[in-house]
Amino acid sequence: MSLASLLLGCATLLSLFSQGALGKAGRLGKVVEQTQHEKAEATLLAMKEFKRYLEGLEKDLSRTSKRYSNREVAQGVGFVAAGIHEALNYLEIVRKVIVKTERVVAKRNIASENAALSSSPS
């Protein structure tokens, strides 16, 4: 795997990731309102696919670094692998924040619905 193909693959995946998080309708130019929950679900799905790609890339880089005897190449591949590992850690943090936010919003919506039902005259 050459460095150029690796960078092109990352750029392509990031592009797909950002488009997937925005939804297909946004790419077609149509304005379709998505609920906050739908946006969160789309983002989580895109993040899951991106994580799977990065994990595969990390394994490929590990194999690649073992093949090269050139110290500089192996060291460069090691740096890239470390960066991918950090990106995976960051994705996990973002995923946890999204899930936690979804829970808080759902609880708040339930509480406001209950308050509206109890205050409305029967």
VEXDREN-2710 file (C-alpha; in Angstrom, 1 decimal):
% VEXDREN-2710
k/r/px/py/pz
1/MET/0.0/0.0/0.0
2/SER/1.6/3.3/-1.1
3/LEU/1.4/6.5/1.0
4/ALA/-0.5/8.2/-1.8
5/SER/-3.2/5.5/-2.0
6/LEU/-3.5/5.6/1.8
7/LEU/-4.0/9.4/1.9
8/LEU/-6.5/9.2/-1.0
9/GLY/-8.4/6.5/0.8
10/CYS/-8.5/8.6/4.0
11/ALA/-9.7/11.7/2.1
12/THR/-12.4/9.7/0.3
13/LEU/-13.6/8.1/3.5
14/LEU/-13.7/11.4/5.4
15/SER/-15.8/12.8/2.5
16/LEU/-18.2/9.9/2.7
17/PHE/-18.3/10.2/6.5
18/SER/-19.2/13.9/6.4
19/GLN/-21.9/13.3/3.7
20/GLY/-23.3/10.3/5.6
21/ALA/-23.6/12.4/8.8
22/LEU/-25.5/15.1/6.9
23/GLY/-27.9/12.6/5.2
24/LYS/-28.5/11.7/1.6
25/ALA/-31.1/14.4/1.1
26/GLY/-28.5/17.1/1.8
27/ARG/-26.3/15.8/-1.0
28/LEU/-29.2/15.9/-3.4
29/GLY/-30.0/19.5/-2.6
30/LYS/-33.4/18.7/-1.2
31/VAL/-34.4/20.2/2.1
32/VAL/-35.7/17.4/4.3
33/GLU/-36.1/18.1/8.0
34/GLN/-34.5/15.4/10.2
35/THR/-35.3/15.1/13.8
36/GLN/-32.4/15.5/16.2
37/HIS/-32.6/11.8/16.9
38/GLU/-32.4/10.9/13.2
39/LYS/-29.3/13.1/12.8
40/ALA/-27.7/11.5/15.8
41/GLU/-28.5/8.0/14.5
42/ALA/-27.0/8.9/11.1
43/THR/-23.9/10.3/12.7
44/LEU/-23.5/7.2/14.9
45/LEU/-23.8/4.9/11.9
46/ALA/-21.2/6.9/9.9
47/MET/-18.9/6.9/12.9
48/LYS/-19.3/3.1/13.2
49/GLU/-18.4/2.6/9.5
50/PHE/-15.4/5.1/9.9
51/LYS/-14.2/3.2/13.0
52/ARG/-14.3/-0.1/11.1
53/TYR/-12.3/1.4/8.3
54/LEU/-9.7/2.9/10.6
55/GLU/-9.3/-0.4/12.4
56/GLY/-8.7/-2.2/9.1
57/LEU/-6.2/0.5/8.1
58/GLU/-4.4/0.2/11.4
59/LYS/-4.0/-3.5/10.8
60/ASP/-2.7/-3.0/7.3
61/LEU/-0.2/-0.4/8.5
62/SER/1.1/-2.8/11.1
63/ARG/1.7/-5.4/8.5
64/THR/3.3/-2.9/6.2
65/SER/5.7/-1.6/8.8
66/LYS/6.9/-5.2/9.4
67/ARG/7.6/-5.7/5.7
68/TYR/10.0/-2.7/5.4
69/SER/13.5/-2.9/6.7
70/ASN/14.0/0.9/6.0
71/ARG/13.9/2.4/9.5
72/GLU/12.5/5.8/8.3
73/VAL/9.6/4.1/6.4
74/ALA/8.8/1.8/9.3
75/GLN/8.9/4.8/11.7
76/GLY/6.6/6.9/9.5
77/VAL/4.1/4.0/9.3
78/GLY/4.3/3.8/13.1
79/PHE/3.5/7.5/13.4
80/VAL/0.5/7.1/11.1
81/ALA/-0.7/4.0/13.0
82/ALA/-0.4/6.0/16.3
83/GLY/-2.5/8.8/14.7
84/ILE/-5.2/6.4/13.7
85/HIS/-5.2/4.9/17.2
86/GLU/-5.8/8.4/18.6
87/ALA/-8.5/9.0/16.0
88/LEU/-10.3/5.9/17.2
89/ASN/-10.1/7.1/20.8
90/TYR/-11.5/10.4/19.8
91/LEU/-14.4/8.7/17.9
92/GLU/-15.2/6.7/21.0
93/ILE/-15.4/9.8/23.1
94/VAL/-17.7/11.6/20.5
95/ARG/-19.9/8.5/20.4
96/LYS/-20.3/8.5/24.1
97/VAL/-21.2/12.2/24.1
98/ILE/-23.8/11.7/21.4
99/VAL/-25.4/8.7/23.2
100/LYS/-25.4/10.6/26.5
101/THR/-27.0/13.7/24.9
102/GLU/-29.7/11.6/23.3
103/ARG/-30.6/10.1/26.7
104/VAL/-30.8/13.6/28.3
105/VAL/-32.9/15.0/25.5
106/ALA/-35.2/12.0/25.6
107/LYS/-35.7/12.3/29.4
108/ARG/-36.3/16.1/29.0
109/ASN/-38.9/15.4/26.2
110/ILE/-40.7/12.8/28.4
111/ALA/-40.7/15.2/31.4
112/SER/-42.1/18.1/29.3
113/GLU/-44.8/15.8/27.8
114/ASN/-45.8/14.6/31.2
115/ALA/-46.0/18.1/32.5
116/ALA/-48.1/19.2/29.5
117/LEU/-50.5/16.2/30.1
118/SER/-50.9/16.9/33.8
119/SER/-51.5/20.6/33.4
120/SER/-54.0/20.3/30.5
121/PRO/-57.7/20.3/31.6
122/SER/-59.4/17.0/31.3
END
